[in-house]
Amino acid sequence: MTSKMTALLEHNERFALTFTPVPLGLPAAQVIVVAYLAFLGRRMAGGDLTEDMGVEVAIIHHTQCGTGFLADPDFRYEASQATGVDEDALEASTVAEPHSTVKTDVELLLSSPLLPPMMGVSGHVYDVETGRVTTVVDTRYPVATRT
């Protein structure tokens, strides 16, 4: 079965040929964005995800994620003091190795009883230096025998 990501990843290959990296800025908000991004060549026309869309959820992490600093206990302590967020919670949100954490996130989403059985989930990493998206987890579907 061909993934719905195939055409987007092909577009990304063309995008990466002329990509010029820009410095990453600090995150402005703690939100999860569900959208097709320019580096994949598409945008959502609307923004509502529904069970009958037949969509594929693509979880995309990126290299050089600022949360990697949370792996350092001293930094984590300072961040906890500054934000009031528990150190354990900060440690749990560390993305030091996006190729590994994207796999974990795919598994977490696939295990959710809220995910429709025909909704595929894939995992990818966007390299901020090259503009290239690599597939880490091919499209998978929830286990049909949920209780």
N, CA, C and O atoms as a MOPAC input file, in Angstrom:
PM7 MOZYME 1SCF
protein

 N      0.84200 1    -1.17100 1     0.00000 1
 C      0.00000 1     0.00000 1     0.00000 1
 C      0.89600 1     1.24600 1     0.00000 1
 O      1.85000 1     1.32800 1     0.77300 1
 N      0.58800 1     2.19500 1    -0.85400 1
 C      1.33300 1     3.43600 1    -0.91000 1
 C      0.84600 1     4.37000 1     0.18200 1
 O     -0.35800 1     4.53200 1     0.38300 1
 N      1.77600 1     4.97800 1     0.87700 1
 C      1.45300 1     5.92800 1     1.93000 1
 C      0.95600 1     7.22800 1     1.32100 1
 O      1.35200 1     7.60200 1     0.21700 1
 N      0.09000 1     7.90900 1     2.04500 1
 C     -0.35700 1     9.23400 1     1.61100 1
 C      0.79900 1    10.22600 1     1.66800 1
 O      0.71100 1    11.31500 1     1.10200 1
 N      1.88000 1     9.85400 1     2.34700 1
 C      3.05400 1    10.71200 1     2.47500 1
 C      3.96100 1    10.65000 1     1.25100 1
 O      4.82500 1    11.51400 1     1.10200 1
 N      3.80300 1     9.67900 1     0.38200 1
 C      4.72100 1     9.48400 1    -0.73900 1
 C      4.88400 1    10.74000 1    -1.58500 1
 O      6.01100 1    11.17200 1    -1.82900 1
 N      3.79800 1    11.32700 1    -2.02900 1
 C      3.88000 1    12.53200 1    -2.86700 1
 C      4.49000 1    13.70300 1    -2.09200 1
 O      5.23500 1    14.50500 1    -2.65400 1
 N      4.17400 1    13.79400 1    -0.81600 1
 C      4.72400 1    14.87900 1    -0.00500 1
 C      6.22500 1    14.72200 1     0.17400 1
 O      6.96600 1    15.70400 1     0.12700 1
 N      6.67300 1    13.49300 1     0.37800 1
 C      8.10900 1    13.25700 1     0.52700 1
 C      8.84500 1    13.50100 1    -0.78400 1
 O      9.99100 1    13.94900 1    -0.77300 1
 N      8.20900 1    13.21500 1    -1.90200 1
 C      8.80900 1    13.51500 1    -3.20100 1
 C      8.94600 1    15.02700 1    -3.37500 1
 O      9.96100 1    15.51000 1    -3.87800 1
 N      7.91000 1    15.78000 1    -2.95500 1
 C      7.99900 1    17.23900 1    -3.00800 1
 C      9.12800 1    17.73000 1    -2.10500 1
 O      9.85700 1    18.65400 1    -2.46700 1
 N      9.27000 1    17.12500 1    -0.94900 1
 C     10.32200 1    17.53500 1    -0.02300 1
 C     11.70200 1    17.35900 1    -0.63800 1
 O     12.58500 1    18.18800 1    -0.41700 1
 N     11.90100 1    16.29400 1    -1.40400 1
 C     13.19200 1    16.09400 1    -2.06500 1
 C     13.51300 1    17.26900 1    -2.99000 1
 O     14.65300 1    17.73200 1    -3.03600 1
 N     12.50900 1    17.75000 1    -3.72500 1
 C     12.72500 1    18.90100 1    -4.61300 1
 C     12.98000 1    20.16600 1    -3.78000 1
 O     13.84600 1    20.97100 1    -4.12200 1
 N     12.22600 1    20.33600 1    -2.69300 1
 C     12.39800 1    21.47600 1    -1.79000 1
 C     13.81800 1    21.51900 1    -1.23200 1
 O     14.43500 1    22.58400 1    -1.17800 1
 N     14.33800 1    20.36000 1    -0.81500 1
 C     15.64900 1    20.29700 1    -0.17400 1
 C     16.78200 1    20.66700 1    -1.13300 1
 O     17.84700 1    21.08900 1    -0.68000 1
 N     16.58200 1    20.52100 1    -2.43300 1
 C     17.62900 1    20.85300 1    -3.40800 1
 C     18.00100 1    22.32800 1    -3.37700 1
 O     19.15200 1    22.67500 1    -3.64400 1
 N     17.05800 1    23.19800 1    -3.06000 1
 C     17.32600 1    24.63600 1    -3.03200 1
 C     17.15900 1    25.23100 1    -1.64000 1
 O     17.05900 1    26.44900 1    -1.49200 1
 N     17.12800 1    24.38300 1    -0.62200 1
 C     16.89100 1    24.82000 1     0.75200 1
 C     18.07400 1    25.60400 1     1.31400 1
 O     19.23100 1    25.21700 1     1.14600 1
 N     17.76600 1    26.70200 1     1.97800 1
 C     18.76800 1    27.48000 1     2.69800 1
 C     18.34700 1    27.50200 1     4.16000 1
 O     17.28400 1    28.02900 1     4.48700 1
 N     19.16900 1    26.93700 1     5.04600 1
 C     18.77100 1    26.88700 1     6.45400 1
 C     18.73500 1    28.27200 1     7.08900 1
 O     19.48500 1    29.17100 1     6.70800 1
 N     17.84200 1    28.42100 1     8.06900 1
 C     17.75900 1    29.65100 1     8.85700 1
 C     17.86300 1    29.25900 1    10.32900 1
 O     17.47600 1    28.15200 1    10.70500 1
 N     18.38200 1    30.15500 1    11.15700 1
 C     18.49200 1    29.83500 1    12.57800 1
 C     17.12000 1    29.60300 1    13.19700 1
 O     16.15200 1    30.29400 1    12.87900 1
 N     17.05800 1    28.62000 1    14.08400 1
 C     15.81200 1    28.36100 1    14.79000 1
 C     15.63500 1    29.39000 1    15.89100 1
 O     16.59900 1    29.78700 1    16.54500 1
 N     14.39500 1    29.81700 1    16.09000 1
 C     14.08800 1    30.73700 1    17.17100 1
 C     13.49900 1    29.99300 1    18.35200 1
 O     13.24000 1    28.79100 1    18.28100 1
 N     13.29300 1    30.71200 1    19.42300 1
 C     12.66100 1    30.11900 1    20.59000 1
 C     11.19700 1    29.86300 1    20.31000 1
 O     10.56600 1    30.64600 1    19.59900 1
 N     10.62800 1    28.77700 1    20.85400 1
 C      9.20500 1    28.52700 1    20.65000 1
 C      8.37900 1    29.62800 1    21.29300 1
 O      8.69100 1    30.09200 1    22.38900 1
 N      7.32900 1    30.04100 1    20.60600 1
 C      6.48900 1    31.12300 1    21.10700 1
 C      5.31500 1    30.62100 1    21.93400 1
 O      4.77400 1    31.36700 1    22.75000 1
 N      4.91500 1    29.37600 1    21.73800 1
 C      3.75900 1    28.85600 1    22.46600 1
 C      3.90300 1    27.35300 1    22.61600 1
 O      4.64800 1    26.71000 1    21.87700 1
 N      3.18600 1    26.80700 1    23.57200 1
 C      3.20400 1    25.36100 1    23.76600 1
 C      1.96000 1    24.78800 1    23.10000 1
 O      0.94300 1    24.55000 1    23.75200 1
 N      2.05800 1    24.57100 1    21.79800 1
 C      0.93800 1    24.05200 1    21.02200 1
 C      1.42400 1    22.97300 1    20.07600 1
 O      2.60500 1    22.91300 1    19.73300 1
 N      0.51100 1    22.13200 1    19.66400 1
 C      0.79200 1    21.15300 1    18.62800 1
 C      0.07900 1    21.63900 1    17.37400 1
 O     -1.12900 1    21.87500 1    17.39400 1
 N      0.81900 1    21.78800 1    16.29500 1
 C      0.25000 1    22.27400 1    15.05000 1
 C     -0.05800 1    21.08400 1    14.15500 1
 O      0.82100 1    20.27000 1    13.87400 1
 N     -1.29800 1    20.98200 1    13.70900 1
 C     -1.68400 1    19.95000 1    12.75700 1
 C     -1.89900 1    20.66000 1    11.43100 1
 O     -2.90900 1    21.33300 1    11.22700 1
 N     -0.93000 1    20.50200 1    10.52800 1
 C     -1.00700 1    21.19000 1     9.23800 1
 C      0.00200 1    20.57400 1     8.28400 1
 O      0.95000 1    19.91300 1     8.70800 1
 N     -0.20600 1    20.79300 1     7.01400 1
 C      0.79900 1    20.44000 1     6.02700 1
 C      1.71400 1    21.64300 1     5.90700 1
 O      1.23900 1    22.77200 1     5.78300 1
 N      2.98900 1    21.42300 1     5.94200 1
 C      3.94200 1    22.51300 1     5.94500 1
 C      4.54400 1    22.71500 1     4.56700 1
 O      4.48800 1    21.83400 1     3.70900 1
 N      5.12000 1    23.89000 1     4.37100 1
 C      5.68400 1    24.24700 1     3.06600 1
 C      6.72200 1    23.24500 1     2.60100 1
 O      6.80500 1    22.96100 1     1.40700 1
 N      7.52400 1    22.69700 1     3.52300 1
 C      8.57500 1    21.77100 1     3.10100 1
 C      8.00600 1    20.46000 1     2.58500 1
 O      8.73800 1    19.64700 1     2.02100 1
 N      6.69500 1    20.24300 1     2.77400 1
 C      6.03700 1    19.06900 1     2.20800 1
 C      5.17900 1    19.43200 1     0.99600 1
 O      4.68000 1    18.55100 1     0.29600 1
 N      5.01100 1    20.72700 1     0.75300 1
 C      4.32600 1    21.16500 1    -0.44800 1
 C      2.81300 1    21.21600 1    -0.37200 1
 O      2.15500 1    21.33000 1    -1.40500 1
 N      2.25100 1    21.13700 1     0.80400 1
 C      0.79400 1    21.16100 1     0.94100 1
 C      0.38500 1    21.96800 1     2.16100 1
 O      1.17200 1    22.16700 1     3.08700 1
 N     -0.84200 1    22.42300 1     2.14800 1
 C     -1.45100 1    23.05100 1     3.31700 1
 C     -2.84600 1    22.47600 1     3.45300 1
 O     -3.46300 1    22.09200 1     2.46000 1
 N     -3.34600 1    22.41600 1     4.68200 1
 C     -4.70300 1    21.91400 1     4.88500 1
 C     -5.70200 1    22.96400 1     4.43700 1
 O     -5.51200 1    24.15500 1     4.68700 1
 N     -6.74300 1    22.53600 1     3.78800 1
 C     -7.81000 1    23.44100 1     3.37900 1
 C     -8.90000 1    23.36400 1     4.42500 1
 O     -9.89800 1    22.67300 1     4.22100 1
 N     -8.74300 1    24.02400 1     5.49200 1
 C     -9.70600 1    23.95800 1     6.57100 1
 C     -8.97300 1    23.78100 1     7.86800 1
 O     -8.55000 1    24.76600 1     8.47300 1
 N     -8.81300 1    22.58600 1     8.30600 1
 C     -8.08600 1    22.34900 1     9.52700 1
 C     -8.77200 1    21.36200 1    10.44200 1
 O     -8.23200 1    21.02500 1    11.49600 1
 N     -9.96100 1    20.88500 1    10.06400 1
 C    -10.66100 1    19.93700 1    10.90700 1
 C    -10.31000 1    18.52600 1    10.50000 1
 O    -10.40600 1    18.16800 1     9.32600 1
 N     -9.89900 1    17.71400 1    11.47600 1
 C     -9.64600 1    16.30100 1    11.23100 1
 C    -10.88000 1    15.52700 1    11.65200 1
 O    -11.35800 1    15.68100 1    12.77600 1
 N    -11.39100 1    14.70900 1    10.77400 1
 C    -12.55900 1    13.89900 1    11.09800 1
 C    -12.25500 1    12.44900 1    10.77800 1
 O    -11.36100 1    12.15500 1     9.98400 1
 N    -13.00300 1    11.53600 1    11.39800 1
 C    -12.77500 1    10.10700 1    11.19200 1
 C    -12.91900 1     9.68800 1     9.73900 1
 O    -12.21300 1     8.78800 1     9.28300 1
 N    -13.82300 1    10.32500 1     9.00400 1
 C    -14.10800 1     9.86000 1     7.64300 1
 C    -13.22100 1    10.50600 1     6.58200 1
 O    -13.43700 1    10.29000 1     5.38900 1
 N    -12.23000 1    11.29400 1     6.99300 1
 C    -11.34800 1    11.93900 1     6.02200 1
 C    -10.40700 1    10.94600 1     5.36200 1
 O     -9.94700 1    11.18100 1     4.24500 1
 N    -10.11300 1     9.83700 1     6.03500 1
 C     -9.13300 1     8.90500 1     5.50200 1
 C     -7.74800 1     9.51500 1     5.49600 1
 O     -6.95300 1     9.25800 1     4.59200 1
 N     -7.45800 1    10.32100 1     6.49800 1
 C     -6.16600 1    10.99300 1     6.53400 1
 C     -5.11300 1    10.11700 1     7.17000 1
 O     -5.40200 1     9.14200 1     7.86500 1
 N     -3.90800 1    10.49400 1     6.91000 1
 C     -2.77000 1     9.87300 1     7.57600 1
 C     -2.16700 1    10.91900 1     8.49900 1
 O     -1.92400 1    12.05400 1     8.08800 1
 N     -1.93100 1    10.54300 1     9.72400 1
 C     -1.28700 1    11.44300 1    10.67600 1
 C      0.21400 1    11.24100 1    10.52500 1
 O      0.71900 1    10.13200 1    10.69800 1
 N      0.91900 1    12.31100 1    10.20400 1
 C      2.37800 1    12.26800 1    10.08400 1
 C      2.95700 1    13.01600 1    11.27900 1
 O      2.78500 1    14.22800 1    11.40800 1
 N      3.63400 1    12.29000 1    12.13900 1
 C      4.30900 1    12.91600 1    13.26900 1
 C      5.70800 1    13.28000 1    12.78800 1
 O      6.46900 1    12.42200 1    12.34000 1
 N      6.03400 1    14.57300 1    12.89000 1
 C      7.31900 1    15.04000 1    12.38600 1
 C      8.06000 1    15.76000 1    13.50400 1
 O      7.61600 1    16.79900 1    13.99100 1
 N      9.19000 1    15.19500 1    13.90300 1
 C     10.09200 1    15.86600 1    14.83000 1
 C     11.16900 1    16.54400 1    13.99800 1
 O     11.26400 1    16.30300 1    12.79400 1
 N     11.97900 1    17.38600 1    14.62300 1
 C     13.05000 1    18.02900 1    13.86800 1
 C     14.36000 1    17.95200 1    14.63000 1
 O     14.38000 1    17.79200 1    15.85000 1
 N     15.44000 1    18.06800 1    13.89900 1
 C     16.76200 1    18.07300 1    14.50700 1
 C     16.98000 1    19.40200 1    15.23300 1
 O     16.26200 1    20.37200 1    14.99600 1
 N     17.95500 1    19.43400 1    16.10000 1
 C     18.33300 1    20.62100 1    16.85900 1
 C     17.17600 1    21.17300 1    17.69400 1
 O     17.02900 1    22.38700 1    17.83700 1
 N     16.37300 1    20.28800 1    18.23500 1
 C     15.23800 1    20.71400 1    19.06000 1
 C     15.75900 1    21.29200 1    20.36900 1
 O     16.61500 1    20.69500 1    21.02200 1
 N     15.25000 1    22.43200 1    20.74300 1
 C     15.66800 1    23.09000 1    21.97400 1
 C     15.37900 1    22.28900 1    23.22500 1
 O     16.02000 1    22.49600 1    24.25500 1
 N     14.41400 1    21.36700 1    23.15000 1
 C     14.12400 1    20.57100 1    24.34300 1
 C     15.26100 1    19.60100 1    24.65700 1
 O     15.26600 1    18.99900 1    25.73100 1
 N     16.21300 1    19.43500 1    23.76000 1
 C     17.37800 1    18.60300 1    24.03200 1
 C     18.18100 1    19.10700 1    25.22500 1
 O     18.85700 1    18.32900 1    25.89800 1
 N     18.10700 1    20.41300 1    25.48700 1
 C     18.80400 1    20.97000 1    26.65100 1
 C     18.25000 1    20.40300 1    27.95700 1
 O     18.94600 1    20.39700 1    28.97200 1
 N     17.01100 1    19.92900 1    27.93700 1
 C     16.39300 1    19.39000 1    29.14800 1
 C     17.01900 1    18.07600 1    29.59700 1
 O     16.73100 1    17.60100 1    30.69500 1
 N     17.87200 1    17.48100 1    28.76200 1
 C     18.57600 1    16.26400 1    29.15500 1
 C     19.64400 1    16.57000 1    30.20700 1
 O     20.05000 1    15.68400 1    30.95900 1
 N     20.09200 1    17.81200 1    30.25600 1
 C     21.09400 1    18.22600 1    31.23100 1
 C     20.40900 1    18.52600 1    32.57100 1
 O     19.56000 1    19.41500 1    32.63600 1
 N     20.76500 1    17.79400 1    33.64700 1
 C     20.09100 1    17.98700 1    34.94300 1
 C     20.18000 1    19.41300 1    35.48300 1
 O     19.22100 1    19.90600 1    36.07700 1
 N     21.31600 1    20.08200 1    35.28700 1
 C     21.45700 1    21.45900 1    35.77700 1
 C     20.52400 1    22.41100 1    35.01800 1
 O     19.86100 1    23.26000 1    35.61400 1
 N     20.49000 1    22.24800 1    33.70200 1
 C     19.58800 1    23.08500 1    32.89200 1
 C     18.13900 1    22.81200 1    33.27000 1
 O     17.33400 1    23.73200 1    33.40800 1
 N     17.81700 1    21.51400 1    33.43600 1
 C     16.44900 1    21.12300 1    33.79500 1
 C     16.03800 1    21.73500 1    35.13500 1
 O     14.90800 1    22.20200 1    35.28700 1
 N     16.95400 1    21.73300 1    36.10300 1
 C     16.67300 1    22.32500 1    37.40800 1
 C     16.37400 1    23.81800 1    37.25600 1
 O     15.39100 1    24.32500 1    37.79800 1
 N     17.23400 1    24.50900 1    36.51500 1
 C     17.02600 1    25.95100 1    36.29600 1
 C     15.71000 1    26.21900 1    35.57100 1
 O     14.98200 1    27.15300 1    35.91000 1
 N     15.41400 1    25.39100 1    34.57300 1
 C     14.15900 1    25.55900 1    33.83400 1
 C     12.96400 1    25.32300 1    34.74300 1
 O     11.96100 1    26.03000 1    34.64800 1
 N     13.06500 1    24.33600 1    35.62200 1
 C     11.99400 1    24.05600 1    36.57400 1
 C     11.78500 1    25.23200 1    37.51900 1
 O     10.65200 1    25.62300 1    37.79900 1
 N     12.87800 1    25.78700 1    38.00200 1
 C     12.78800 1    26.93400 1    38.90600 1
 C     12.16500 1    28.14300 1    38.20100 1
 O     11.37800 1    28.87800 1    38.79700 1
 N     12.51900 1    28.33900 1    36.94600 1
 C     12.03300 1    29.49900 1    36.19200 1
 C     10.57600 1    29.36300 1    35.76900 1
 O      9.85600 1    30.35700 1    35.67800 1
 N     10.14000 1    28.12600 1    35.51000 1
 C      8.79500 1    27.93400 1    34.95800 1
 C      7.78500 1    27.37400 1    35.94600 1
 O      6.57700 1    27.50900 1    35.75100 1
 N      8.28200 1    26.74400 1    37.01100 1
 C      7.38000 1    26.08900 1    37.95600 1
 C      6.93800 1    24.71100 1    37.49700 1
 O      6.11400 1    24.07400 1    38.15400 1
 N      7.47300 1    24.24600 1    36.38100 1
 C      7.14700 1    22.91700 1    35.86200 1
 C      8.05800 1    21.89700 1    36.54500 1
 O      9.26700 1    22.10900 1    36.64900 1
 N      7.48400 1    20.81000 1    37.00300 1
 C      8.21800 1    19.75100 1    37.68900 1
 C      9.36100 1    19.22500 1    36.81500 1
 O      9.20500 1    19.06600 1    35.60400 1
 N     10.51800 1    18.95700 1    37.45000 1
 C     11.68400 1    18.46400 1    36.70700 1
 C     11.40600 1    17.15600 1    35.98400 1
 O     11.89300 1    16.94900 1    34.87200 1
 N     10.62500 1    16.26600 1    36.60100 1
 C     10.29700 1    14.99200 1    35.93500 1
 C      9.49300 1    15.22500 1    34.66000 1
 O      9.71000 1    14.55100 1    33.65300 1
 N      8.57200 1    16.17400 1    34.70600 1
 C      7.78000 1    16.49600 1    33.51500 1
 C      8.67100 1    17.08800 1    32.42600 1
 O      8.50200 1    16.78600 1    31.24500 1
 N      9.61000 1    17.92400 1    32.82900 1
 C     10.53600 1    18.49000 1    31.84000 1
 C     11.41500 1    17.40600 1    31.22600 1
 O     11.65400 1    17.40100 1    30.01900 1
 N     11.89000 1    16.49600 1    32.06000 1
 C     12.73100 1    15.40800 1    31.55200 1
 C     11.95500 1    14.53700 1    30.55900 1
 O     12.50600 1    14.08900 1    29.55300 1
 N     10.68100 1    14.30300 1    30.85000 1
 C      9.85000 1    13.47300 1    29.97100 1
 C      9.62300 1    14.13300 1    28.61300 1
 O      9.33300 1    13.44100 1    27.63700 1
 N      9.74800 1    15.44800 1    28.53600 1
 C      9.50300 1    16.13400 1    27.26200 1
 C     10.78200 1    16.38500 1    26.46600 1
 O     10.74700 1    17.07500 1    25.44700 1
 N     11.90100 1    15.83800 1    26.91600 1
 C     13.18100 1    16.00500 1    26.22600 1
 C     13.16500 1    15.30800 1    24.86400 1
 O     12.75800 1    14.15100 1    24.75200 1
 N     13.61000 1    16.02500 1    23.83500 1
 C     13.78300 1    15.43100 1    22.50900 1
 C     15.25300 1    15.59700 1    22.12900 1
 O     15.61000 1    16.47500 1    21.34400 1
 N     16.09600 1    14.73700 1    22.70200 1
 C     17.52300 1    14.79500 1    22.40500 1
 C     17.83500 1    14.05900 1    21.10300 1
 O     18.74900 1    14.43800 1    20.37100 1
 N     17.07900 1    13.02100 1    20.82400 1
 C     17.30300 1    12.20600 1    19.62800 1
 C     15.96500 1    12.03000 1    18.90800 1
 O     15.21300 1    11.10800 1    19.22300 1
 N     15.66100 1    12.90800 1    17.94400 1
 C     14.34400 1    12.88500 1    17.31300 1
 C     14.00500 1    11.57900 1    16.59300 1
 O     12.82800 1    11.23400 1    16.48800 1
 N     15.00200 1    10.84500 1    16.09600 1
 C     14.72100 1     9.57900 1    15.42000 1
 C     14.14500 1     8.55100 1    16.39000 1
 O     13.36700 1     7.68100 1    16.00100 1
 N     14.53300 1     8.66100 1    17.63800 1
 C     14.01700 1     7.76100 1    18.67100 1
 C     12.67400 1     8.23800 1    19.21600 1
 O     11.73800 1     7.45100 1    19.35900 1
 N     12.58700 1     9.53200 1    19.51900 1
 C     11.35100 1    10.04300 1    20.13800 1
 C     10.16500 1    10.02400 1    19.17800 1
 O      9.02100 1     9.90200 1    19.61600 1
 N     10.41900 1    10.14200 1    17.88300 1
 C      9.29700 1    10.07900 1    16.94500 1
 C      8.69700 1     8.67200 1    16.93400 1
 O      7.48600 1     8.51200 1    16.77600 1
 N      9.54200 1     7.65600 1    17.10300 1
 C      9.03400 1     6.28100 1    17.19200 1
 C      8.12800 1     6.12600 1    18.40800 1
 O      7.06400 1     5.51200 1    18.32500 1
 N      8.55600 1     6.68600 1    19.53400 1
 C      7.76800 1     6.62300 1    20.76100 1
 C      6.41600 1     7.30600 1    20.57400 1
 O      5.38800 1     6.79100 1    21.01500 1
 N      6.42300 1     8.46400 1    19.92100 1
 C      5.17000 1     9.19400 1    19.70200 1
 C      4.22000 1     8.45000 1    18.77000 1
 O      3.00600 1     8.46400 1    18.97400 1
 N      4.77200 1     7.80200 1    17.74700 1
 C      3.93200 1     7.00300 1    16.84700 1
 C      3.26300 1     5.88000 1    17.63600 1
 O      2.06000 1     5.65300 1    17.50100 1
 N      4.03700 1     5.18300 1    18.45200 1
 C      3.48000 1     4.08700 1    19.26100 1
 C      2.40400 1     4.59700 1    20.21400 1
 O      1.36900 1     3.95600 1    20.39200 1
 N      2.65200 1     5.74500 1    20.82200 1
 C      1.68000 1     6.33100 1    21.74400 1
 C      0.36100 1     6.63700 1    21.03100 1
 O     -0.71400 1     6.32500 1    21.54400 1
 N      0.44600 1     7.24400 1    19.85700 1
 C     -0.77500 1     7.56800 1    19.11300 1
 C     -1.48700 1     6.30700 1    18.63700 1
 O     -2.71300 1     6.22300 1    18.70800 1
 N     -0.73100 1     5.33100 1    18.15700 1
 C     -1.34600 1     4.08400 1    17.69000 1
 C     -2.05100 1     3.33300 1    18.81700 1
 O     -2.98900 1     2.57700 1    18.56200 1
 N     -1.61600 1     3.53100 1    20.04500 1
 C     -2.23000 1     2.83000 1    21.17300 1
 C     -3.46500 1     3.55400 1    21.71700 1
 O     -4.14600 1     3.03200 1    22.59900 1
 N     -3.75500 1     4.73600 1    21.20600 1
 C     -4.89600 1     5.49800 1    21.70700 1
 C     -6.22000 1     4.88900 1    21.23500 1
 O     -6.37600 1     4.59600 1    20.05000 1
 N     -7.16800 1     4.69700 1    22.14900 1
 C     -8.47800 1     4.19200 1    21.75000 1
 C     -9.28000 1     5.22600 1    20.95100 1
 O    -10.31400 1     4.89300 1    20.37200 1
 N     -8.81500 1     6.46500 1    20.91800 1
 C     -9.51300 1     7.52200 1    20.17700 1
 C     -9.14000 1     7.56300 1    18.70000 1
 O     -9.81500 1     8.22300 1    17.91000 1
 N     -8.07200 1     6.86400 1    18.31700 1
 C     -7.63400 1     6.87000 1    16.91900 1
 C     -8.50900 1     5.93800 1    16.10000 1
 O     -8.60600 1     4.75100 1    16.41000 1
 N     -9.15000 1     6.45900 1    15.05600 1
 C     -9.97500 1     5.60000 1    14.20600 1
 C     -9.13600 1     4.47700 1    13.58500 1
 O     -7.97600 1     4.70400 1    13.23800 1
 N     -9.69600 1     3.27400 1    13.43700 1
 C     -8.92100 1     2.11900 1    12.96200 1
 C     -8.36700 1     2.26100 1    11.55100 1
 O     -7.39600 1     1.58500 1    11.21000 1
 N     -8.95100 1     3.11400 1    10.72600 1
 C     -8.46500 1     3.26500 1     9.35500 1
 C     -7.56500 1     4.48800 1     9.18900 1
 O     -7.25200 1     4.87100 1     8.06200 1
 N     -7.14500 1     5.10600 1    10.29600 1
 C     -6.27900 1     6.27100 1    10.21300 1
 C     -4.83400 1     5.82500 1    10.38600 1
 O     -4.45300 1     5.31000 1    11.43700 1
 N     -4.04200 1     6.02700 1     9.34900 1
 C     -2.64300 1     5.64700 1     9.40000 1
 C     -1.80800 1     6.66300 1    10.15100 1
 O     -2.14700 1     7.84500 1    10.20300 1
 N     -0.71400 1     6.19600 1    10.73400 1
 C      0.21900 1     7.05800 1    11.45500 1
 C      1.62700 1     6.73800 1    10.96300 1
 O      2.02000 1     5.57400 1    10.88900 1
 N      2.37500 1     7.77400 1    10.63100 1
 C      3.76300 1     7.58400 1    10.22000 1
 C      4.63600 1     8.54600 1    11.01200 1
 O      4.13600 1     9.51500 1    11.58300 1
 N      5.93800 1     8.28300 1    11.04900 1
 C      6.86600 1     9.12800 1    11.79300 1
 C      8.03100 1     9.57100 1    10.92700 1
 O      8.58400 1     8.78200 1    10.16000 1
 N      8.40100 1    10.84200 1    11.05600 1
 C      9.42500 1    11.43100 1    10.19300 1
 C     10.28200 1    12.39700 1    10.99600 1
 O      9.88500 1    12.84800 1    12.07100 1
 N     11.45300 1    12.70900 1    10.47200 1
 C     12.32600 1    13.71100 1    11.07100 1
 C     12.71200 1    14.71900 1     9.99500 1
 O     13.16800 1    14.36100 1     8.90900 1
 N     12.51500 1    15.98700 1    10.33300 1
 C     12.89500 1    17.09800 1     9.45800 1
 C     14.26500 1    17.59300 1     9.89500 1
 O     14.45000 1    17.97300 1    11.05100 1
 N     15.22700 1    17.59000 1     8.97800 1
 C     16.57200 1    18.06400 1     9.26800 1
 C     16.63700 1    19.55800 1     8.97200 1
 O     16.51100 1    19.97300 1     7.82000 1
 N     16.83500 1    20.36700 1    10.01700 1
 C     16.81000 1    21.82100 1     9.84500 1
 C     18.01400 1    22.34500 1     9.06400 1
 O     17.99500 1    23.48200 1     8.59200 1
 N     19.05800 1    21.53000 1     8.92200 1
 C     20.22700 1    21.96100 1     8.16500 1
 C     20.11200 1    21.67500 1     6.67600 1
 O     20.68300 1    22.39800 1     5.86000 1
 N     19.37700 1    20.62300 1     6.31300 1
 C     19.28100 1    20.25000 1     4.89400 1
 C     17.89900 1    20.49800 1     4.30600 1
 O     17.74200 1    20.54700 1     3.08600 1
 N     16.89000 1    20.65400 1     5.17300 1
 C     15.52100 1    20.81500 1     4.69300 1
 C     14.87900 1    19.50600 1     4.28700 1
 O     13.77000 1    19.50100 1     3.75200 1
 N     15.55300 1    18.40200 1     4.53100 1
 C     15.08800 1    17.09000 1     4.08500 1
 C     14.31200 1    16.37600 1     5.19100 1
 O     14.70600 1    16.40300 1     6.35700 1
 N     13.20800 1    15.74000 1     4.81100 1
 C     12.41500 1    14.91700 1     5.71200 1
 C     12.74800 1    13.45700 1     5.45100 1
 O     12.71100 1    13.00600 1     4.30600 1
 N     13.07500 1    12.71400 1     6.50700 1
 C     13.31800 1    11.28600 1     6.35900 1
 C     12.23700 1    10.51600 1     7.11200 1
 O     11.78300 1    10.93400 1     8.17800 1
 N     11.84100 1     9.40000 1     6.54400 1
 C     10.83400 1     8.55400 1     7.17700 1
 C     11.52900 1     7.63300 1     8.17000 1
 O     12.48200 1     6.93100 1     7.83100 1
 N     11.03300 1     7.65300 1     9.40000 1
 C     11.57000 1     6.80800 1    10.46500 1
 C     10.63800 1     5.62800 1    10.70600 1
 O     11.09200 1     4.50700 1    10.93800 1
 N      9.33700 1     5.88200 1    10.65100 1
 C      8.32900 1     4.83600 1    10.83500 1
 C      7.37400 1     4.89800 1     9.64600 1
 O      6.67600 1     5.89600 1     9.46300 1
 N      7.34000 1     3.84100 1     8.83900 1
 C      6.38700 1     3.77300 1     7.73100 1
 C      4.96000 1     3.76100 1     8.28100 1
 O      4.74100 1     3.46200 1     9.45500 1
 N      4.01200 1     4.08400 1     7.43500 1
 C      2.61500 1     4.16100 1     7.85600 1
 C      2.14900 1     2.86300 1     8.48300 1
 O      2.30100 1     1.78000 1     7.91700 1
 N      1.57900 1     3.00400 1     9.66300 1
 C      1.01900 1     1.86500 1    10.39300 1
 C     -0.39600 1     2.22600 1    10.81200 1
 O     -0.77000 1     3.39900 1    10.84400 1
 N     -1.16700 1     1.21700 1    11.12700 1
 C     -2.55900 1     1.40100 1    11.53300 1
 C     -2.76400 1     0.83000 1    12.92200 1
 O     -2.04000 1    -0.07800 1    13.33100 1
 N     -3.75000 1     1.35600 1    13.66300 1
 C     -4.00300 1     0.83600 1    14.99700 1
 C     -4.33000 1    -0.64700 1    14.95900 1
 O     -4.84800 1    -1.15900 1    13.96600 1
 N     -4.02500 1    -1.31800 1    16.04000 1
 C     -4.35500 1    -2.73900 1    16.15900 1
 C     -5.87100 1    -2.85200 1    16.17700 1
 O     -6.53700 1    -2.16100 1    16.94800 1
 N     -6.41500 1    -3.71200 1    15.34100 1
 C     -7.87300 1    -3.82800 1    15.19200 1
 C     -8.56900 1    -4.43500 1    16.39600 1
 O     -9.78200 1    -4.28800 1    16.53900 1
 N     -7.83800 1    -5.10600 1    17.25800 1
 C     -8.46900 1    -5.80600 1    18.38000 1
 C     -8.38400 1    -5.02700 1    19.68000 1
 O     -7.97300 1    -5.56800 1    20.70600 1
 N     -8.76900 1    -3.76500 1    19.64000 1
 C     -8.80100 1    -2.95700 1    20.86900 1
 C    -10.01000 1    -3.31000 1    21.68500 1
 O    -11.02900 1    -3.76300 1    21.16200 1
 N     -9.88400 1    -3.09300 1    22.99500 1
 C    -11.04300 1    -3.31400 1    23.87100 1
 C    -11.61000 1    -1.98400 1    24.30500 1
 O    -12.59000 1    -1.94300 1    25.04800 1

